[in-house]
Amino acid sequence: MNVLMIVNGPPYGSELPFNALRLAVSLAKRDGVEVRLFLMGDAVGTAIDGQQLPDGYYHLDRMVSSVLRKGAEVGCCGTCLDARGIGDDRLVDGARRSTMDELTDWTLEAERVITF
C-alpha cells in the first residue's frame, strides 16, 4: 500500500507535525506499506536539522530522521523553504527539496492520502 501524508502545520505551534510523524513511523513499520511524507507551509521547519529545544520537548528533526530510517521518502516544498529562508543544507539527512509536480505525482500514485 502506498500512503502519502501531507503536513502543513507549524512545527511547534501545534501538534499536527508531531502526530503526523508518529503515524508515519507507525505506518512505515508495517510490511508492504510505502510512506511518503510531503512537508509544506510552516511544516518545512519540521525537517531542520539540529533543533535546540528545552528539556522535555519532542524533537521533530529526530522524528523525521526516524521516518527516513524506516524507508519513507520525505519531500519539502521548495517554494515554502525559500519563503522561510531555509537552505537545503539545513535539512536532516535524507529529507530533500521537492516540487508541486512531485507532490502531484505522489498524490496520483497514492492509494491513501492523509493531511495534517
KAWO-V535916 format. One record per residue. N is the residue number from 1. RES is the residue in one letter. PHI is phi as a letter, one per 20 degrees, with the letter a starting at -180 (NA if undefined). PSI is psi in whole degrees, 0 to 359 (* if undefined). Layout:
n->{N N}
res->{RES RES}
phi->{PHI PHI}
psi->{PSI PSI}
This chain:
n->{1 2 3 4 5 6 7 8 9 10 11 12 13 14 15 16 17 18 19 20 21 22 23 24 25 26 27 28 29 30 31 32 33 34 35 36 37 38 39 40 41 42 43 44 45 46 47 48 49 50 51 52 53 54 55 56 57 58 59 60 61 62 63 64 65 66 67 68 69 70 71 72 73 74 75 76 77 78 79 80 81 82 83 84 85 86 87 88 89 90 91 92 93 94 95 96 97 98 99 100 101 102 103 104 105 106 107 108 109 110 111 112 113 114 115 116}
res->{M N V L M I V N G P P Y G S E L P F N A L R L A V S L A K R D G V E V R L F L M G D A V G T A I D G Q Q L P D G Y Y H L D R M V S S V L R K G A E V G C C G T C L D A R G I G D D R L V D G A R R S T M D E L T D W T L E A E R V I T F}
phi->{NA d d d d d d d f f g c e b d g f g f f f f f f f f f f f f f m d d d c d d e b m f f f f f e f f m f d c f g n e f d f f f f f f f f f f e n f e c d d g f f f f f f d m d e g f e e g g o f b f c c f f f f f f f f f e f e c c c d c}
psi->{138 118 128 130 127 123 129 337 155 147 313 6 348 177 11 306 322 310 324 316 324 315 319 317 314 316 317 338 341 139 138 9 123 125 132 133 122 120 128 167 216 342 342 334 342 328 9 128 149 38 135 114 156 155 140 347 147 148 104 328 321 324 321 316 321 317 317 318 334 2 4 157 141 116 140 129 119 320 320 321 312 318 337 5 29 116 156 329 348 355 150 151 127 330 144 159 138 185 167 328 318 319 321 314 313 320 316 331 340 143 335 137 127 133 145 *}
